[in-house]
Amino acid sequence: VQLQASGGGLVQAGGSLRLSCAASGHSFRRYSVGWFRQAPGKEREFVATINVSGNLQYADSVKGRFTISRDNAKNTGYLEMNSLKPEDTSVYYCAAQCVGLDCRDYRRWGYWGQGTQVTVSS
């Protein structure tokens, strides 16, 4: 499956953005979907996941502010980001197909999108 992330941009602190992850192929509904982020010089960091049953996980740093969802009919995953903070500034990546139990580990994911830049100004 190929993934295309979009929706990043520059926003002021307290603002909102909605990221999209469009997937090609007919197997999207069978895959878990995840969002990760990576700032310069730092390791890729878990943000949120949604599995095929709709179960959600969030990093503590985004819980209550970000919402992950999916639309299988559109082969698209989403990350709604509210109350953005400067520390949310990063390149955001979407991923599909987590293999194993620990889906917070980016190394468990099989497919990746190209990343979209999110910059939050103070």
DSSP file (Angstrom, degrees, kcal/mol; ACC not computed):
  #  RESIDUE AA STRUCTURE BP1 BP2  ACC     N-H-->O    O-->H-N    N-H-->O    O-->H-N    TCO  KAPPA ALPHA  PHI   PSI    X-CA   Y-CA   Z-CA
    1    1 A V              0   0    0      0, 0.0     2,-0.4     0, 0.0   111,-0.2   0.000 360.0 360.0 360.0 143.6    0.0    0.0    0.0
    2    2 A Q        -     0   0    0     22,-0.1    22,-2.3   109,-0.1     2,-0.4  -0.901 360.0-155.8-109.4 139.4    1.2    3.6   -0.7
    3    3 A L  E     -A   23   0A   0    109,-0.5     2,-0.5    -2,-0.4   111,-0.4  -0.913   8.2-166.9-118.9 140.1    0.4    6.4    1.7
    4    4 A Q  E     -A   22   0A   0     18,-2.2    18,-2.6    -2,-0.4     2,-0.3  -0.952  10.0-160.7-128.7 110.3    0.2   10.1    1.0
    5    5 A A  E     +A   21   0A   0     -2,-0.5     2,-0.3    16,-0.2    16,-0.2  -0.679  20.9 156.3 -90.9 144.3    0.2   12.5    4.0
    6    6 A S  E     +A   20   0A   0     14,-2.2    14,-2.6    -2,-0.3   110,-0.1  -0.954  32.1  76.4-154.1 170.5   -1.1   16.0    3.6
    7    7 A G        +     0   0    0     -2,-0.3    11,-0.4     1,-0.3    -1,-0.1   0.367  58.0 134.5 106.0  -3.9   -2.6   18.9    5.6
    8    8 A G        +     0   0    0     12,-0.1     2,-0.3     9,-0.1    -1,-0.3  -0.170  21.4 126.9 -70.2 171.2    0.5   20.3    7.4
    9    9 A G  E     -d  118   0B   0    108,-0.7   110,-2.8   107,-0.1     2,-0.5  -0.986  57.9 -55.2 168.9-168.3    1.3   24.0    7.6
   10   10 A L  E     +d  119   0B   0     -2,-0.3     2,-0.3   108,-0.2   110,-0.2  -0.886  53.9 164.9-103.7 129.2    2.1   26.9    9.8
   11   11 A V  E     -d  120   0B   0    108,-2.6   110,-2.4    -2,-0.5     2,-0.1  -0.981  35.0-111.0-142.6 151.7   -0.3   27.7   12.6
   12   12 A Q  E >   -d  121   0B   0     -2,-0.3     3,-2.3   108,-0.2    72,-0.2  -0.469  51.7 -81.0 -79.2 155.8   -0.3   29.9   15.7
   13   13 A A  T 3  S+     0   0    0    108,-2.4    72,-0.2     1,-0.3    -1,-0.1  -0.288 120.9  29.8 -54.8 137.2   -0.3   28.3   19.1
   14   14 A G  T 3  S+     0   0    0     70,-3.2    69,-0.6     1,-0.3    -1,-0.3   0.272  99.5 116.6  92.0 -10.8   -3.8   27.4   20.1
   15   15 A G    <   -     0   0    0     -3,-2.3    69,-2.2    69,-0.2     2,-0.3  -0.065  56.8-123.0 -82.7-174.0   -4.8   26.8   16.5
   16   16 A S        -     0   0    0     66,-0.2     2,-0.3    67,-0.2    66,-0.2  -0.939  20.2-179.2-134.6 151.8   -5.9   23.6   14.7
   17   17 A L  E     - B   0  81A   0     64,-2.2    64,-3.3    -2,-0.3     2,-0.5  -0.980  16.3-146.3-143.5 153.8   -4.8   21.5   11.7
   18   18 A R  E     - B   0  80A   0    -11,-0.4     2,-0.3    -2,-0.3    62,-0.2  -0.970  14.7-159.6-124.4 116.8   -6.2   18.3   10.2
   19   19 A L  E     - B   0  79A   0     60,-2.8    60,-2.2    -2,-0.5     2,-0.3  -0.704   5.8-158.3 -92.3 145.3   -3.8   15.9    8.6
   20   20 A S  E     -AB   6  78A   0    -14,-2.6   -14,-2.2    -2,-0.3     2,-0.4  -0.919   9.9-162.2-122.2 150.9   -4.9   13.3    6.1
   21   21 A C  E     -AB   5  77A   0     56,-2.5    56,-2.3    -2,-0.3     2,-0.4  -0.876  12.1-164.1-133.7  98.8   -3.3   10.1    5.0
   22   22 A A  E     -AB   4  76A   0    -18,-2.6   -18,-2.2    -2,-0.4     2,-0.4  -0.719   8.0-159.1 -89.4 130.4   -4.7    8.8    1.7
   23   23 A A  E     -A    3   0A   0     52,-3.1   -20,-0.2    -2,-0.4     2,-0.2  -0.862   6.7-144.0-112.4 142.1   -3.9    5.1    1.0
   24   24 A S        +     0   0    0    -22,-2.3     3,-0.2    -2,-0.4   -22,-0.1  -0.576  60.8  43.3 -91.5 163.8   -3.9    3.4   -2.4
   25   25 A G  S    S-     0   0    0     -2,-0.2     3,-0.3     1,-0.1    -2,-0.1  -0.123  86.4 -89.6  91.1 172.2   -5.0   -0.2   -2.8
   26   26 A H  S    S+     0   0    0      1,-0.2     3,-0.3     2,-0.1    -1,-0.1   0.318 106.6  74.3-105.8   5.8   -8.0   -2.2   -1.5
   27   27 A S    >   +     0   0    0     -3,-0.2     3,-2.1     1,-0.2     4,-0.4   0.366  58.2 107.7-102.1   5.4   -6.5   -3.5    1.8
   28   28 A F  G >  S+     0   0    0     -3,-0.3     3,-1.9     1,-0.3    -1,-0.2   0.862  74.4  58.5 -53.5 -41.0   -6.6   -0.3    3.8
   29   29 A R  G 3  S+     0   0    0      1,-0.3    -1,-0.3    -3,-0.3    -2,-0.1   0.698 101.8  56.7 -65.5 -17.6   -9.5   -1.5    6.0
   30   30 A R  G <  S+     0   0    0     -3,-2.1     2,-0.4     2,-0.1    -1,-0.3   0.471  97.5  80.0 -90.6  -2.8   -7.4   -4.5    7.1
   31   31 A Y  S <  S-     0   0    0     -3,-1.9     2,-0.2    -4,-0.4    65,-0.0  -0.816  75.8-126.5-110.1 143.7   -4.6   -2.3    8.4
   32   32 A S        -     0   0    0     -2,-0.4    65,-1.9    66,-0.1     2,-0.4  -0.499  29.5-141.7 -70.4 156.5   -4.1   -0.4   11.6
   33   33 A V  E     -FE  50  96B   0     17,-2.8    17,-2.6    63,-0.2     2,-0.3  -0.975  20.5-178.2-126.2 137.9   -3.2    3.3   11.0
   34   34 A G  E     -FE  49  95B   0     61,-2.6    61,-2.5    -2,-0.4     2,-0.4  -0.937  18.6-147.8-135.3 158.0   -0.7    5.3   13.0
   35   35 A W  E     +FE  48  94B   0     13,-2.9    12,-2.1    -2,-0.3    13,-1.7  -0.992  21.5 171.5-123.7 134.6    0.7    8.8   13.2
   36   36 A F  E     -FE  46  93B   0     57,-2.8    57,-3.0    -2,-0.4     2,-0.3  -0.867  14.4-151.7-131.1 165.3    4.2    9.6   14.3
   37   37 A R  E     -FE  45  92B   0      8,-2.4     8,-3.6    -2,-0.3     2,-0.4  -0.987   4.1-164.2-141.5 154.2    6.3   12.7   14.3
   38   38 A Q  E     - E   0  91B   0     53,-2.3    53,-1.8    -2,-0.3     6,-0.1  -0.952   3.3-162.5-144.0 119.5   10.0   13.5   14.1
   39   39 A A    >   -     0   0    0     -2,-0.4     3,-2.2     4,-0.4    51,-0.1  -0.625  47.7 -74.7 -93.0 157.8   11.7   16.7   15.0
   40   40 A P  T 3  S+     0   0    0      0, 0.0    -1,-0.1     0, 0.0     3,-0.1  -0.272 118.7   7.2 -55.6 129.8   15.3   17.5   13.8
   41   41 A G  T 3  S+     0   0    0      1,-0.3     2,-0.3    -3,-0.1    -3,-0.0   0.506 111.7 102.8  78.6   4.6   17.8   15.4   15.6
   42   42 A K  S <  S-     0   0    0     -3,-2.2    -1,-0.3     1,-0.0     2,-0.1  -0.805  75.1-101.9-119.7 161.0   15.3   13.4   17.5
   43   43 A E        -     0   0    0     -2,-0.3    -4,-0.4     1,-0.1     2,-0.1  -0.415  51.2 -86.3 -76.0 154.5   13.9    9.9   17.1
   44   44 A R        -     0   0    0     -6,-0.1     2,-0.4    -2,-0.1    62,-0.3  -0.418  52.1-148.9 -62.4 133.8   10.6    9.3   15.5
   45   45 A E  E     -F   37   0B   0     -8,-3.6    -8,-2.4    -2,-0.1     2,-0.1  -0.879  11.2-115.5-117.9 136.7    7.9    9.6   18.2
   46   46 A F  E     +F   36   0B   0     -2,-0.4   -10,-0.2    58,-0.3    58,-0.1  -0.430  35.5 165.5 -66.6 138.6    4.6    7.9   18.6
   47   47 A V  E     -     0   0B   0    -12,-2.1    12,-2.6     1,-0.3     2,-0.3   0.678  57.2 -30.5-117.3 -56.7    1.5   10.2   18.4
   48   48 A A  E     -FG  35  58B   0    -13,-1.7   -13,-2.9    10,-0.2    -1,-0.3  -0.988  46.8-161.1-164.3 154.6   -1.6    8.0   17.9
   49   49 A T  E     -FG  34  57B   0      8,-2.0     8,-2.0    -2,-0.3     2,-0.4  -0.983   3.9-166.1-140.0 154.3   -2.9    4.8   16.4
   50   50 A I  E     -FG  33  56B   0    -17,-2.6   -17,-2.8    -2,-0.3     6,-0.2  -0.982  17.8-152.0-136.2 127.6   -6.3    3.4   15.4
   51   51 A N    >   -     0   0    0      4,-2.0     3,-1.7    -2,-0.4   -20,-0.1  -0.253  37.4 -88.8 -93.2-175.0   -6.6   -0.3   14.7
   52   52 A V  T 3  S+     0   0    0      1,-0.3   -21,-0.1   -22,-0.2    -1,-0.1   0.733 127.7  52.7 -68.4 -20.4   -9.1   -2.2   12.4
   53   53 A S  T 3  S-     0   0    0      2,-0.1    -1,-0.3     0, 0.0   -21,-0.0   0.489 120.9-106.8 -90.2  -3.6  -11.6   -2.4   15.2
   54   54 A G    <   +     0   0    0     -3,-1.7     2,-0.2     1,-0.3    -2,-0.1   0.545  65.9 153.4  90.4   7.1  -11.4    1.3   15.9
   55   55 A N        -     0   0    0      1,-0.0    -4,-2.0    -5,-0.0     2,-0.3  -0.516  30.7-148.0 -73.0 139.2   -9.5    1.0   19.1
   56   56 A L  E     -G   50   0B   0     -6,-0.2     2,-0.3    -2,-0.2    -6,-0.2  -0.800  19.3-176.3-114.2 147.7   -7.4    4.1   19.8
   57   57 A Q  E     -G   49   0B   0     -8,-2.0    -8,-2.0    -2,-0.3     2,-0.3  -0.994   8.7-173.0-136.6 144.0   -4.1    4.9   21.5
   58   58 A Y  E     -G   48   0B   0     -2,-0.3   -10,-0.2   -10,-0.2     2,-0.2  -0.976  29.0-112.2-133.7 148.5   -2.6    8.3   22.1
   59   59 A A    >>  -     0   0    0    -12,-2.6     3,-1.6    -2,-0.3     4,-1.2  -0.530  34.7-119.2 -68.7 146.8    0.7    9.6   23.4
   60   60 A D  T 34 S+     0   0    0      1,-0.3     3,-0.3     2,-0.2    -1,-0.1   0.843 111.3  63.2 -57.8 -33.4    0.2   11.3   26.7
   61   61 A S  T 34 S+     0   0    0      1,-0.2    -1,-0.3     3,-0.0   -14,-0.0   0.684 114.1  30.6 -69.0 -17.3    1.5   14.6   25.2
   62   62 A V  T X> S+     0   0    0     -3,-1.6     3,-2.4   -15,-0.2     4,-2.3   0.473  84.8 126.8-118.1  -5.7   -1.4   14.8   22.8
   63   63 A K  T 3< S+     0   0    0     -4,-1.2     4,-0.1    -3,-0.3   -15,-0.0  -0.296  80.9  16.4 -59.2 132.1   -4.2   13.1   24.7
   64   64 A G  T 34 S+     0   0    0      2,-0.5    -1,-0.3     1,-0.1     3,-0.1   0.268 126.0  58.5  88.7 -12.2   -7.2   15.4   24.8
   65   65 A R  T <4 S+     0   0    0     -3,-2.4    17,-1.9     1,-0.2     2,-0.3   0.688  98.5  53.0-116.2 -34.5   -6.0   17.6   22.0
   66   66 A F  E  <  -C   81   0A   0     -4,-2.3    -2,-0.5    15,-0.2     2,-0.4  -0.787  60.3-164.2-107.6 148.9   -5.5   15.2   19.1
   67   67 A T  E     -C   80   0A   0     13,-2.6    13,-3.1    -2,-0.3     2,-0.4  -0.985   4.4-158.1-134.1 124.0   -8.1   12.8   17.6
   68   68 A I  E     +C   79   0A   0     -2,-0.4     2,-0.3    11,-0.2    11,-0.2  -0.788  23.4 157.3 -98.0 143.4   -7.2   10.0   15.2
   69   69 A S  E     -C   78   0A   0      9,-1.8     9,-2.7    -2,-0.4     2,-0.3  -0.935  23.3-147.2-153.0 174.1   -9.9    8.6   12.9
   70   70 A R  E     -C   77   0A   0     -2,-0.3     2,-0.4     7,-0.3     7,-0.2  -0.994   8.8-156.5-148.5 150.7  -10.3    6.7    9.7
   71   71 A D  E >>> -C   76   0A   0      5,-3.1     5,-1.9    -2,-0.3     3,-1.0  -0.883   9.4-173.2-127.3  97.7  -12.7    6.4    6.8
   72   72 A N  G >45S+     0   0    0     -2,-0.4     3,-0.7     1,-0.3   -43,-0.2   0.817  83.6  61.1 -64.6 -29.9  -12.4    3.0    5.2
   73   73 A A  G 345S+     0   0    0      1,-0.2    -1,-0.3    -3,-0.1   -44,-0.0   0.809 113.7  36.7 -65.5 -27.9  -14.7    4.0    2.3
   74   74 A K  G <45S-     0   0    0     -3,-1.0    -1,-0.2     2,-0.2   -51,-0.2   0.375 105.7-127.0-102.7   2.2  -12.3    6.7    1.4
   75   75 A N  T <<5 +     0   0    0     -3,-0.7   -52,-3.1    -4,-0.5     2,-0.4   0.904  68.4 129.0  52.8  43.4   -9.1    4.8    2.2
   76   76 A T  E   < -BC  22  71A   0     -5,-1.9    -5,-3.1   -54,-0.2     2,-0.3  -0.986  46.6-159.6-137.3 138.4   -8.1    7.7    4.4
   77   77 A G  E     -BC  21  70A   0    -56,-2.3   -56,-2.5    -2,-0.4     2,-0.3  -0.816  16.7-157.9-109.1 156.9   -6.9    8.2    7.9
   78   78 A Y  E     -BC  20  69A   0     -9,-2.7    -9,-1.8    -2,-0.3     2,-0.4  -0.939  17.2-161.9-135.0 153.5   -7.0   11.5    9.7
   79   79 A L  E     -BC  19  68A   0    -60,-2.2   -60,-2.8    -2,-0.3     2,-0.6  -0.895  13.1-161.4-134.8 107.4   -5.3   13.3   12.6
   80   80 A E  E     -BC  18  67A   0    -13,-3.1   -13,-2.6    -2,-0.4     2,-0.5  -0.783  10.7-165.7 -87.9 123.5   -7.3   16.2   14.0
   81   81 A M  E     +BC  17  66A   0    -64,-3.3   -64,-2.2    -2,-0.6     2,-0.3  -0.946  11.4 172.3-119.9 118.0   -5.0   18.5   16.0
   82   82 A N        +     0   0    0    -17,-1.9   -66,-0.2    -2,-0.5   -67,-0.2  -0.768  59.2  24.0-118.4 164.2   -6.4   21.1   18.3
   83   83 A S  S    S-     0   0    0    -69,-0.6    -1,-0.2    -2,-0.3   -67,-0.2   0.903  84.4-160.4  49.7  48.0   -4.9   23.4   20.9
   84   84 A L        -     0   0    0    -69,-2.2   -70,-3.2    -3,-0.2   -69,-0.2  -0.258   7.4-158.0 -65.3 145.3   -1.5   23.2   19.1
   85   85 A K    >   -     0   0    0    -72,-0.2     3,-2.3    -3,-0.1     4,-0.3  -0.841  31.2-110.4-120.2 156.4    1.6   24.1   21.0
   86   86 A P  G >  S+     0   0    0      0, 0.0     3,-1.8     0, 0.0    34,-0.4   0.847 117.4  63.1 -55.0 -33.0    5.1   25.1   19.7
   87   87 A E  G 3  S+     0   0    0      1,-0.3    -3,-0.0    -3,-0.0     0, 0.0   0.579  89.1  69.2 -71.2  -7.2    6.4   21.8   21.0
   88   88 A D  G <  S+     0   0    0     -3,-2.3    -1,-0.3     2,-0.0     2,-0.2   0.547  70.8 121.1 -82.1  -7.6    4.1   20.0   18.5
   89   89 A T    <   +     0   0    0     -3,-1.8     2,-0.3    -4,-0.3    30,-0.2  -0.383  41.1 105.4 -59.5 125.0    6.3   21.4   15.7
   90   90 A S  E    S- H   0 118B   0     28,-2.1    28,-2.9    -2,-0.2     2,-0.6  -0.969  76.4 -78.6-178.9 171.3    7.6   18.4   13.7
   91   91 A V  E     -EH  38 117B   0    -53,-1.8   -53,-2.3    -2,-0.3     2,-0.4  -0.876  48.4-147.3 -89.1 126.8    7.3   16.4   10.5
   92   92 A Y  E     -EH  37 116B   0     24,-3.0    24,-2.2    -2,-0.6     2,-0.4  -0.831  14.1-168.5-102.5 133.2    4.3   14.2   10.9
   93   93 A Y  E     -E   36   0B   0    -57,-3.0   -57,-2.8    -2,-0.4     2,-0.3  -0.937  10.7-147.4-120.2 139.5    4.2   10.8    9.2
   94   94 A C  E     -E   35   0B   0     -2,-0.4    19,-2.6   -59,-0.2     2,-0.3  -0.797  19.7-172.6-100.8 153.3    1.4    8.4    8.7
   95   95 A A  E     -EI  34 112B   0    -61,-2.5   -61,-2.6    -2,-0.3     2,-0.3  -0.952   9.3-156.0-141.8 157.2    1.9    4.6    8.8
   96   96 A A  E     +EI  33 111B   0     15,-1.9    15,-2.1    -2,-0.3    14,-0.9  -0.968  59.4  31.5-136.7 154.2   -0.1    1.5    8.1
   97   97 A Q  E     -     0   0B   0    -65,-1.9    13,-2.0    -2,-0.3     2,-0.5   0.996  60.1-155.0  66.2  83.7    0.1   -2.1    9.2
   98   98 A C  E     - I   0 109B   0     11,-0.2     2,-0.6    -3,-0.1    11,-0.2  -0.747   6.9-154.9 -82.3 129.8    1.5   -2.5   12.7
   99   99 A V        +     0   0    0      9,-2.9     2,-0.2    -2,-0.5     3,-0.2  -0.936  58.5   8.0-109.3 119.9    3.1   -5.9   13.2
  100  100 A G  S    S-     0   0    0     -2,-0.6     3,-0.1     1,-0.1    -2,-0.1  -0.573  95.9 -69.2 106.0-173.4    3.2   -7.1   16.7
  101  101 A L  S    S+     0   0    0     -2,-0.2     2,-1.4     1,-0.2    -1,-0.1   0.793 109.3  71.7 -92.7 -32.0    1.7   -5.8   20.0
  102  102 A D    >   +     0   0    0      1,-0.2     3,-1.5    -3,-0.2     6,-0.2  -0.627  50.2 166.7 -93.9  83.4    3.7   -2.6   20.6
  103  103 A C  T 3   +     0   0    0     -2,-1.4    -1,-0.2     1,-0.3   -46,-0.0   0.465  67.3  75.3 -78.6   0.2    2.3   -0.3   18.0
  104  104 A R  T 3  S+     0   0    0    -58,-0.1     2,-0.7    -3,-0.1   -58,-0.3   0.604  78.6  87.1 -80.0 -13.0    3.9    2.7   19.8
  105  105 A D  S X  S-     0   0    0     -3,-1.5     3,-2.3     1,-0.1     4,-0.2  -0.798  72.8-150.9 -90.7 115.5    7.3    1.5   18.4
  106  106 A Y  G >  S+     0   0    0     -2,-0.7     3,-1.4     1,-0.3    -1,-0.1   0.749  92.2  69.1 -60.8 -22.1    7.7    3.0   14.9
  107  107 A R  G 3  S+     0   0    0      1,-0.3    -1,-0.3    -9,-0.0    -4,-0.1   0.598  87.7  67.2 -73.0  -8.3    9.8   -0.1   13.9
  108  108 A R  G <  S+     0   0    0     -3,-2.3    -9,-2.9    -6,-0.2     2,-0.3   0.526  82.3  95.6 -85.5  -6.2    6.7   -2.2   14.0
  109  109 A W  E <   -I   98   0B   0     -3,-1.4   -11,-0.2   -11,-0.2   -12,-0.2  -0.688  53.6-165.2 -99.4 140.7    5.1   -0.5   11.1
  110  110 A G  E     +     0   0B   0    -13,-2.0     2,-0.4   -14,-0.9   -13,-0.2   0.805  69.9  40.7 -92.4 -32.6    5.3   -1.7    7.5
  111  111 A Y  E     -I   96   0B   0    -15,-2.1   -15,-1.9   -14,-0.1     2,-0.4  -0.943  62.7-171.3-126.6 141.9    4.2    1.2    5.3
  112  112 A W  E     -I   95   0B   0     -2,-0.4  -109,-0.5   -17,-0.2   -17,-0.2  -0.973  15.7-138.3-133.3 143.8    5.0    4.9    5.6
  113  113 A G        -     0   0    0    -19,-2.6  -109,-0.2    -2,-0.4     3,-0.1  -0.322  38.0-101.3 -84.2 179.7    3.9    8.1    4.0
  114  114 A Q        -     0   0    0   -111,-0.4   -21,-0.1     1,-0.1  -110,-0.1   0.575  60.1-110.7 -85.9 -10.3    6.3   10.8    3.0
  115  115 A G        -     0   0    0    -21,-0.1     2,-0.4     1,-0.1   -22,-0.2   0.173  19.8-133.2  94.7 145.4    5.7   13.2    5.9
  116  116 A T  E     - H   0  92B   0    -24,-2.2   -24,-3.0  -110,-0.1     2,-0.3  -0.998  22.6-120.0-137.5 133.7    4.1   16.6    6.2
  117  117 A Q  E     - H   0  91B   0     -2,-0.4  -108,-0.7   -26,-0.2     2,-0.5  -0.543  23.7-171.3 -80.0 130.2    5.6   19.6    8.1
  118  118 A V  E     -dH   9  90B   0    -28,-2.9   -28,-2.1    -2,-0.3     2,-0.5  -0.988   4.8-176.8-118.6 123.1    3.6   21.1   11.0
  119  119 A T  E     -d   10   0B   0   -110,-2.8  -108,-2.6    -2,-0.5     2,-0.6  -0.981   6.4-167.4-123.9 124.2    5.0   24.3   12.4
  120  120 A V  E     -d   11   0B   0     -2,-0.5     2,-0.3   -34,-0.4  -108,-0.2  -0.945  10.6-153.9-113.6 117.9    3.4   26.0   15.5
  121  121 A S  E      d   12   0B   0   -110,-2.4  -108,-2.4    -2,-0.6    -2,-0.0  -0.640 360.0 360.0 -92.2 148.4    4.5   29.5   16.2
  122  122 A S              0   0    0     -2,-0.3    -1,-0.1  -110,-0.2  -110,-0.1   0.447 360.0 360.0 -89.1 360.0    4.3   31.0   19.7
